[in-house]
Amino acid sequence: MKIELPYGKGKLKIKFPDQDKVELVQTPETDSRDDPKEAVLEALEEPIGTDPLEKIVENKEKPAGTISVAIIIDDKTRACPDDLLVPILVDRLTAAGVDSEKVKVVVATGLHEPPDRSEAMKLAGGEKLPDGIDYIGHDAVNSEISSVGKVSQGYDVRINNSVAGADLIISTGFIEPHFFAGFSGGRKSILPGVASKSSILANHSYENIGAERASTGVLSGNPVHEGATEAAELSGLDFILNVVLNKEQEIVDAVAGDFREAFLKGVTSDLDVSGVELERSYEAVLTTNSGYPLDQDLYQTVKGMYTASLVAKPGAPIVIASECSAGVGPDNFYTLSKDRADSDSVLNYIEKNGPIIAQWENQVLCEVLQEHEVFIKSSLSDDLVEDMMLKPIENLQGFVEELSADLEVGEKLLVLPEGPFSLPYVKGSELESLIAEYRE
């Protein structure tokens, strides 16, 4: 058996001499739309839960030409095709009478490094857009921020002034499984997308991330999702345009309209792309971080480790291939683990000293490490990998051969090539029940 694993912008080829000890599980082959632009236009023509965008403009209390618009887009860590989506949105807005000079494109970075104007413009397909549009990289620490109210959990929602002050707020996005928010897309464009550091830290608190239902595929009762949803309501998010992509990062479906209803329709569509039902958990798991752009750093790679843990037996080793071409990630993510002796020490430190930027990634990583050894093939130095309490691999082929050979009769290595792009679940689990509910 030969398998190709996404790794950076390329592939790693692995051979398995003993097929009886290996089970390959891939997401369904999902055809993309022949004309992705047509899919987007169809979604905009039949929005879910709202009037069409043009009608929303018409119903605003101000003349169309004076309406200020904020279009929130994803940053470079997401595969969202904003260079297609934003020009379509702007065309419709200007056709409805909106002045392009009243439009701001805001890159939702959360606590990631904000792009400069030229990078933000490139992400939005700025060469296809009219002059006068402003391009802003949200900075959770340094951007001008306004409060829009408090969520029921008690924290203040503070967002970028360019969004808070807009008459019309639109967001794009890419719906896929998310390891503690349930799914990406929809409400996440507001929180964490364009929120302040304090609001993000509150939403991503030790208690919220540690909640039982803060997990991949789970929305109901998930405090991270529920806080973000309330934040989007308080912010007045008027309209979303989200896409679902297949494993080749091509558009399978597009949804538009109300950020709650359209998002849930997109979740259902994504399950047909990402959902993988398994009969059991496994004695070892080999996975990836879905390749570029998600495997650019170790910080994001925690997502792939967590996805593997969903279907790994307690104590089973997890092996992940993630290039990490941009390094480890935020300084706090590195130092939180480097300066502690073990996963218990990291979790205790976060609980006592948080909130701290990046603590949620350390928290999830340490929860995985409490059940599993994690081995990683990457471009990082061995010292950096070991500082993060992980075990480096130089020769992935040789390591996997040895791992397979050590398995007992009846035991298997699960190969999950698509990492966090996939949503694996064991038959009979609560997650299977939730997925059935989404599809009803």
C-alpha positions, 0 to 999 in steps of 0.5 A: 500500500502506498499513501500520499500525505499532504505536507506543506505545498507538496506530498510525502509518499509512504509505503506500508509493506504489511497492509493487514496492520494498516487502515486508510480512512479518507473523506469522501471524494467530493466533486467541486462546482464546475463554475465556483462563481456560479455557486457563489452567485446562487447562494447570494440569489437565495440567501438563508434567513435574510433578505438578499443583500440588495434589499438589506442595503435598501432597508437601511435608514440611510441612502445607499450612497452614504452607507458604510460597509465592513467586509470581514475576510479570513487571514492567510492561515485559512484557505478561503477564496476571498479573492473570488468572494469579495469582488462578487460582494463588492459588485453587488453592493455597488450595483445597489448604490453603495459607494466603493469609497465607503467600503472597508475590507477588514482581515480577521486575524484574531490574535495572529499577526496582522497583514499590512495593507498590500497583503490584505489587498491581495487576500481580497483580490484587490486588483479586481476591485474599484479604487477607494476601498480601504484594506485593514489588517485587524490588530487585537492589541493596537487597533482602535476598539469599541465595546458592543456589549456583554455576553451572558458569560459576563465578558465584554465584547470589544471589536475593531472600530472599522467594524463596530462603526459600519452601517452594514457588516458582512463576513466571508468564511470557510466552514470546516471542523474546528477543534474547540469551536465545533466548526469554523466560519459564521460567527467566528469572523467577529470573535475571535476574528476582529475582537480585542485581545481581552475578548478573545482571551475571555472566550478562549478561557481555561474554563471554556476550552476545558469544557467537555463540549468545547470540541470538534463537531459540537455546537450545542452547549459549547461555551466557545461557540455560544459566546462567539454567537452572542458576540456576532449578535451584539455586533450586528453582523448583517450577512455572511457568505461562507464556502465549503471546500473539498480536499483539493480546496475547491468550492463544493458549496456556498451559503449566504444570509443570516450568520446563524441559519446560513452557517448551520446549512453550511455545517450540514454541507461540510459534513458530507465533505469531512465526515468519516464514520469509523467502527472503532478506535485505533492502536496508533494513528498517522495523520497530517495538518491538512498541508498548506496553509494550515501546516505552516506552524506548530501552533496550528498543528495542534488541530491535527493532533487533536483530530487524531486523538478523537479516534486513538485509543488511550495510550495509542501513539499519534504520528503527524506530518506537518511541515511548519515552514513558518516555525513554532508560532506565537512566542507564548505558545513556545515558552509556556511549554518550554519552561514547564516540566510536563503537561500537568505543569503547563495546565496548572500554570495556565489555570493559575496564571491565565489568561495568556495569549495562546494558552488554548493551544497549549491547553489542548496540546497538553490534554492530548499529551496526557493520553498519547505520545505524539511524534512529528515529522516537520522542518523544525529542529529536534530541540524545538520539538522536544521543548514542546514535549513532542518527539521528532522524526527524521525518517517517517517511512522507517518510523512508520514501518517500525510502528506497524511491525510492533503492533500485535495481531488484530491491532491496526494503524489508522492513517488519516491523511487529511488531518483536521480537514476531516471529522472522524467519529466512532460509530455509536459515539455522541458525536455520531448522534450530533452529526445525525441531528445536523443532517435532519 
